[in-house]
Amino acid sequence: MPVEISSNPIQVCQQVASGPDTHAHELNQPGFLSLSTPEALQSLVEQGKVLALSIQPELEQLNQLQHHGHEGYLNITLPMVGVTDYLSTESSTSAAHAFGSVLGLNHFSADSQQAQFSRPDFIVAKDIIGNQYEILLEPNGQVAVPENGVGKFSLLSEVKLMYGLDQVLEGRGLDQASGLPAGHVYLLPPPGFQGKYSATISVSQTQEDFSEKEISARKTPILIQDLSQEQDAAQHVGLSGLSGLSGLSGLSGLSGLSESGLHHVTKFLFTEYDFTKAILSGDEGLGSSVKQVNGLNDFGLSPEAIGVYYDLWLSSVANHQISPDYFLNHIHTQDLLGLQNLDDLGLSSVDQLSLQGILNQAKLGDFSGIQELYANNNLDHNINNNLDNHLDNHLDNSILPAETAKIMTLGLADVFSPGEHGAVISGFNLHQDKLDLSALLNQLPNMHIQDLSATVHGKDVQIHYQEPHTGQVQTLVTLAGASPDSYLPDLLHYLNLNNE
């Protein structure tokens, strides 16, 4: 029987900026998949770049295994959040660091005198079509190319780090991480990444035939967001009624479009068919960047891999993890200008407003807005422009005449911000305004409209979500003063669920 994977409550942490202290842990660098030294780990913890995940249940299980004379492993499975190709790390089509890194283990870190012992006993990679194979690292952190890679890919979807029982409990070959609490795994999230990221923590027992039997597993979903960016934007808006600026998630992000919106636009401009042609023709920048060594990366043997690669590549472009040069040089913006109905892109109403402004600009011959969607240096410019252009339509009643309807968006960060019980939005008129929950429902696939409900308390309206399996009720948002007459219309009346 497979082990049932449980899920922890979502954790929120700040986006990690890439720098010299994180570079050593990137793919094919000396510290790749190695623990950090005590001093470096302490510094990263103090900077807020490292997330402490409790492993107390797993430590108890490992102690039990040891007590009964068994061998076993603590396994940390880290997914890739972008194109990760260990044969093409310098390519513009591969993200420099699209994965997390374990930097501390229980109360142990790397021994600077024998750093080679700070890696897991085994590293099991899963490629983009599901093949699992062990990868070996050279002393300098380089991934050793498998001798026989026929049918396998160097493009990875996840890695599983297998730490031996004595590594975790006794610190075999490791150093004490003084000043840091025991009972945790210290995780460096993927630098530069924003969005949802889930690490899986499991324990396996070594069988007599040396195979591993998994005895427990749990997922830890993590929401990584640029909190400083949201605070700066909130100051620009002067908001006092919206809790956590991700209520602006439809028009914030890096580009002026939400991550989902930019993903849809990118997919429209460069389809999977376009991508497949480039791969099979060996097009410079895509096809020729996927090296074929020792049988690795033969799309002829596994053509289904192209679709998976495309999805990862698409996300990496939309998330600004890889250079957009190839994409921008191969698209035809006229295709977007000729689109008669933006609904065909599957965008939220807020994204449609942002994109319409960019397209109006392009129709006058200025295509800089489309290019800036994919630039890495356009943060403040785009955020301020979008706030200036669309603030009147979305946020503050004091700016608009009372009869003008508004659309307000609600995102993950509003609902799950630490220390808060959902978002608080003021300036909302229940009888004419709309609350856009489409981004939230898209990001939480287990949440459905039928599980939502609303109650009125005086003049305030609260929207709740009831988890169907546990019955637990979560307040998603309080619309302060939204119903001056204490009247509550049907929920669907004021929810804008264009993606449902």
Secondary structure as UniProt FT lines:
FT   STRAND          6..7
FT   STRAND          11..14
FT   HELIX           20..23
FT   TURN            24..25
FT   TURN            27..28
FT   TURN            30..33
FT   HELIX           38..46
FT   TURN            47..48
FT   STRAND          51..54
FT   HELIX           56..67
FT   TURN            68..69
FT   STRAND          72..79
FT   TURN            86..87
FT   TURN            89..90
FT   TURN            92..93
FT   STRAND          101..105
FT   TURN            106..107
FT   STRAND          108..110
FT   TURN            112..113
FT   HELIX           115..118
FT   STRAND          122..127
FT   TURN            128..129
FT   STRAND          132..134
FT   TURN            139..140
FT   TURN            150..151
FT   STRAND          155..164
FT   HELIX           165..170
FT   TURN            172..173
FT   STRAND          174..176
FT   TURN            178..179
FT   STRAND          184..188
FT   TURN            191..192
FT   STRAND          195..206
FT   TURN            208..209
FT   STRAND          212..225
FT   HELIX           227..237
FT   HELIX           245..248
FT   TURN            249..251
FT   TURN            253..255
FT   HELIX           259..269
FT   HELIX           272..280
FT   TURN            281..282
FT   TURN            284..286
FT   HELIX           287..289
FT   TURN            294..297
FT   TURN            299..301
FT   TURN            303..304
FT   HELIX           305..318
FT   TURN            319..320
FT   HELIX           325..329
FT   HELIX           333..337
FT   HELIX           342..345
FT   HELIX           349..363
FT   TURN            364..365
FT   HELIX           368..372
FT   TURN            373..374
FT   HELIX           379..394
FT   TURN            397..399
FT   TURN            402..403
FT   STRAND          407..409
FT   HELIX           412..416
FT   TURN            418..419
FT   STRAND          423..426
FT   TURN            430..432
FT   STRAND          434..436
FT   HELIX           438..443
FT   TURN            445..446
FT   HELIX           449..451
FT   STRAND          452..457
FT   TURN            458..459
FT   STRAND          460..466
FT   TURN            468..470
FT   STRAND          473..480
FT   TURN            484..485
FT   HELIX           491..494
FT   STRAND          495..496
FT   TURN            498..499
//
